Every structure is written in C-alpha cells, then in structure tokens.
Amino acid sequence: MRIAHVALWTRDLDRLRDFYTRHLGAEANARYESRNTPGLRTHFLTFPGGGCRLELMALPALADAAAPPAVGWAHVALAVGDEAEVDALTARLAAAGVPVLSPPRRTGDGYYESVVADPDGNRIELTAG
C-alpha cells in the first residue's frame, strides 16, 4: 500500500498551481472541471522524482466559506535532496518573497529541514533525504 496523492482545497487554483510549479518544480496536468460537481476544478501536480502527487482543488463555495477548521493536516514534507539543497531552495524561496516559517535546521529527531508557507498559508517542510 502507498499514498497515491494528497488533496488540498484552495480558493485560488491558478495561484496555488503557479506557486508549486514555479518554485518547487512540480508539473501540473490540464485543469479538470467536474461534470458531476458544478464548479469543482482541480489540478494534479507531479514532483520531480515521482511518487505521491498533490491534488489542488477549488470550488466556488469556498470563496464564501469561513476560515477552514484548525484540525487537519499539519504539513506536507517534500524531500528535496541533501542539506545543501534544503539551504539553497529555502534561500531561493525567501528571495522570491515566500514566507520562511523556520529556517534550515536539524530537528530534535535528527531531520534536516526548513518550513515555508504556500500562498494559502499551508506549511511545507523541505527535507534532506
């Protein structure tokens, strides 16, 4: 068994797709528009190296919804290579104005990572390994 994809709701599908493709090297499939759920639009993102994909999903009703609940996924972790690659990508993202929530560091459990936020505020761990 493996995780095939993780889905993420957004109010701005194009903005989030552009963030993940421009800054993190993901490839987006053609936008899907559901015939069964009016207004539902999605993109599947595939990252270099393959593996689990990220599905971005938007629905017009989200634009009017209150803030999402606090309970849910804490973050998504992307393995970007070695420590030097974590440092370099974090620096490029910071220079592009992406919020760096935690600079590169070794965690108490031995991981080397930084944490950035996507345009919707979702936490992304950039990890070595």
C-alpha positions as YAML, in Angstrom:
chain: A
units: angstrom
residues:
- id: 1
  name: MET
  ca: [0.00, 0.00, 0.00]
- id: 2
  name: ARG
  ca: [1.18, 3.54, -0.72]
- id: 3
  name: ILE
  ca: [-0.26, 7.05, -0.68]
- id: 4
  name: ALA
  ca: [-1.22, 7.89, -4.27]
- id: 5
  name: HIS
  ca: [-1.99, 11.58, -3.70]
- id: 6
  name: VAL
  ca: [-2.87, 14.19, -1.11]
- id: 7
  name: ALA
  ca: [-5.63, 16.72, -1.86]
- id: 8
  name: LEU
  ca: [-5.63, 20.36, -0.83]
- id: 9
  name: TRP
  ca: [-8.58, 22.79, -1.03]
- id: 10
  name: THR
  ca: [-7.80, 26.31, -2.20]
- id: 11
  name: ARG
  ca: [-9.77, 29.44, -3.00]
- id: 12
  name: ASP
  ca: [-7.40, 30.30, -5.89]
- id: 13
  name: LEU
  ca: [-6.48, 27.28, -8.00]
- id: 14
  name: ASP
  ca: [-4.29, 29.13, -10.50]
- id: 15
  name: ARG
  ca: [-2.30, 30.97, -7.82]
- id: 16
  name: LEU
  ca: [-1.50, 27.76, -5.93]
- id: 17
  name: ARG
  ca: [-0.70, 25.83, -9.14]
- id: 18
  name: ASP
  ca: [1.68, 28.61, -10.19]
- id: 19
  name: PHE
  ca: [3.41, 28.58, -6.78]
- id: 20
  name: TYR
  ca: [4.09, 24.82, -6.81]
- id: 21
  name: THR
  ca: [5.17, 24.72, -10.47]
- id: 22
  name: ARG
  ca: [7.36, 27.85, -10.42]
- id: 23
  name: HIS
  ca: [9.01, 27.47, -7.02]
- id: 24
  name: LEU
  ca: [9.02, 23.72, -6.38]
- id: 25
  name: GLY
  ca: [9.35, 22.26, -9.88]
- id: 26
  name: ALA
  ca: [6.01, 20.44, -9.99]
- id: 27
  name: GLU
  ca: [4.32, 19.67, -13.29]
- id: 28
  name: ALA
  ca: [0.56, 20.28, -13.45]
- id: 29
  name: ASN
  ca: [-1.83, 18.28, -15.57]
- id: 30
  name: ALA
  ca: [-4.52, 20.04, -17.60]
- id: 31
  name: ARG
  ca: [-7.21, 21.55, -15.40]
- id: 32
  name: TYR
  ca: [-10.09, 19.16, -14.74]
- id: 33
  name: GLU
  ca: [-13.62, 20.54, -14.46]
- id: 34
  name: SER
  ca: [-16.16, 18.16, -12.94]
- id: 35
  name: ARG
  ca: [-19.43, 17.43, -14.71]
- id: 36
  name: ASN
  ca: [-20.87, 15.87, -11.54]
- id: 37
  name: THR
  ca: [-19.97, 18.64, -9.07]
- id: 38
  name: PRO
  ca: [-20.66, 22.02, -10.70]
- id: 39
  name: GLY
  ca: [-17.76, 24.43, -10.28]
- id: 40
  name: LEU
  ca: [-15.25, 21.86, -8.99]
- id: 41
  name: ARG
  ca: [-11.87, 22.37, -10.68]
- id: 42
  name: THR
  ca: [-8.65, 20.50, -9.96]
- id: 43
  name: HIS
  ca: [-5.02, 20.11, -10.99]
- id: 44
  name: PHE
  ca: [-2.83, 17.12, -10.15]
- id: 45
  name: LEU
  ca: [0.79, 18.07, -9.52]
- id: 46
  name: THR
  ca: [3.68, 15.66, -10.04]
- id: 47
  name: PHE
  ca: [7.02, 16.49, -8.44]
- id: 48
  name: PRO
  ca: [10.47, 15.64, -9.79]
- id: 49
  name: GLY
  ca: [11.32, 12.09, -8.81]
- id: 50
  name: GLY
  ca: [7.68, 10.94, -8.96]
- id: 51
  name: GLY
  ca: [5.96, 9.36, -6.01]
- id: 52
  name: CYS
  ca: [2.92, 10.82, -4.27]
- id: 53
  name: ARG
  ca: [1.11, 13.57, -6.18]
- id: 54
  name: LEU
  ca: [-0.61, 16.68, -4.85]
- id: 55
  name: GLU
  ca: [-4.16, 17.44, -5.99]
- id: 56
  name: LEU
  ca: [-5.22, 21.09, -5.80]
- id: 57
  name: MET
  ca: [-8.99, 21.54, -5.66]
- id: 58
  name: ALA
  ca: [-11.20, 24.63, -5.89]
- id: 59
  name: LEU
  ca: [-14.94, 25.11, -5.55]
- id: 60
  name: PRO
  ca: [-16.75, 28.48, -5.78]
- id: 61
  name: ALA
  ca: [-18.47, 27.91, -2.42]
- id: 62
  name: LEU
  ca: [-15.05, 28.05, -0.72]
- id: 63
  name: ALA
  ca: [-14.75, 31.73, -1.58]
- id: 64
  name: ASP
  ca: [-17.67, 32.44, 0.75]
- id: 65
  name: ALA
  ca: [-16.73, 29.93, 3.46]
- id: 66
  name: ALA
  ca: [-15.42, 30.97, 6.85]
- id: 67
  name: ALA
  ca: [-11.83, 30.16, 7.79]
- id: 68
  name: PRO
  ca: [-11.06, 26.46, 7.48]
- id: 69
  name: PRO
  ca: [-11.06, 24.39, 10.67]
- id: 70
  name: ALA
  ca: [-7.84, 24.21, 12.68]
- id: 71
  name: VAL
  ca: [-7.97, 20.40, 12.84]
- id: 72
  name: GLY
  ca: [-6.50, 18.69, 9.81]
- id: 73
  name: TRP
  ca: [-3.21, 18.08, 8.06]
- id: 74
  name: ALA
  ca: [-0.26, 19.78, 9.76]
- id: 75
  name: HIS
  ca: [2.05, 19.98, 6.73]
- id: 76
  name: VAL
  ca: [3.32, 18.23, 3.63]
- id: 77
  name: ALA
  ca: [7.01, 17.27, 3.51]
- id: 78
  name: LEU
  ca: [8.98, 17.36, 0.27]
- id: 79
  name: ALA
  ca: [12.32, 15.55, 0.18]
- id: 80
  name: VAL
  ca: [14.48, 17.86, -1.94]
- id: 81
  name: GLY
  ca: [17.87, 16.16, -1.67]
- id: 82
  name: ASP
  ca: [20.73, 16.84, 0.71]
- id: 83
  name: GLU
  ca: [21.25, 19.59, 3.28]
- id: 84
  name: ALA
  ca: [22.83, 21.93, 0.71]
- id: 85
  name: GLU
  ca: [19.72, 21.60, -1.47]
- id: 86
  name: VAL
  ca: [17.45, 22.43, 1.50]
- id: 87
  name: ASP
  ca: [19.59, 25.52, 2.17]
- id: 88
  name: ALA
  ca: [19.63, 26.61, -1.49]
- id: 89
  name: LEU
  ca: [15.90, 26.12, -2.11]
- id: 90
  name: THR
  ca: [14.99, 27.88, 1.13]
- id: 91
  name: ALA
  ca: [17.20, 30.83, 0.13]
- id: 92
  name: ARG
  ca: [15.63, 30.99, -3.36]
- id: 93
  name: LEU
  ca: [12.12, 30.90, -1.90]
- id: 94
  name: ALA
  ca: [12.94, 33.61, 0.65]
- id: 95
  name: ALA
  ca: [14.40, 35.80, -2.12]
- id: 96
  name: ALA
  ca: [11.16, 35.34, -4.08]
- id: 97
  name: GLY
  ca: [9.14, 36.57, -1.09]
- id: 98
  name: VAL
  ca: [7.88, 33.18, 0.08]
- id: 99
  name: PRO
  ca: [7.41, 33.19, 3.88]
- id: 100
  name: VAL
  ca: [10.06, 31.08, 5.61]
- id: 101
  name: LEU
  ca: [8.45, 29.89, 8.84]
- id: 102
  name: SER
  ca: [11.51, 28.01, 10.08]
- id: 103
  name: PRO
  ca: [14.99, 28.38, 8.57]
- id: 104
  name: PRO
  ca: [17.08, 25.30, 7.77]
- id: 105
  name: ARG
  ca: [17.96, 23.42, 10.93]
- id: 106
  name: ARG
  ca: [18.43, 19.99, 12.42]
- id: 107
  name: THR
  ca: [15.37, 18.98, 14.42]
- id: 108
  name: GLY
  ca: [15.44, 17.16, 17.75]
- id: 109
  name: ASP
  ca: [14.63, 13.89, 15.99]
- id: 110
  name: GLY
  ca: [17.54, 14.28, 13.57]
- id: 111
  name: TYR
  ca: [15.87, 15.60, 10.42]
- id: 112
  name: TYR
  ca: [17.39, 18.49, 8.47]
- id: 113
  name: GLU
  ca: [14.59, 20.73, 7.26]
- id: 114
  name: SER
  ca: [13.14, 24.17, 6.76]
- id: 115
  name: VAL
  ca: [9.48, 25.16, 6.70]
- id: 116
  name: VAL
  ca: [7.89, 27.56, 4.21]
- id: 117
  name: ALA
  ca: [4.29, 28.59, 3.54]
- id: 118
  name: ASP
  ca: [2.45, 28.41, 0.24]
- id: 119
  name: PRO
  ca: [0.18, 31.33, -0.77]
- id: 120
  name: ASP
  ca: [-2.73, 29.85, 1.22]
- id: 121
  name: GLY
  ca: [-0.57, 29.52, 4.34]
- id: 122
  name: ASN
  ca: [-0.16, 25.73, 4.12]
- id: 123
  name: ARG
  ca: [3.07, 24.57, 5.73]
- id: 124
  name: ILE
  ca: [5.63, 22.82, 3.51]
- id: 125
  name: GLU
  ca: [8.61, 21.07, 5.09]
- id: 126
  name: LEU
  ca: [11.63, 20.94, 2.80]
- id: 127
  name: THR
  ca: [13.69, 17.99, 3.99]
- id: 128
  name: ALA
  ca: [17.04, 16.41, 3.21]
- id: 129
  name: GLY
  ca: [16.78, 12.81, 2.18]
...
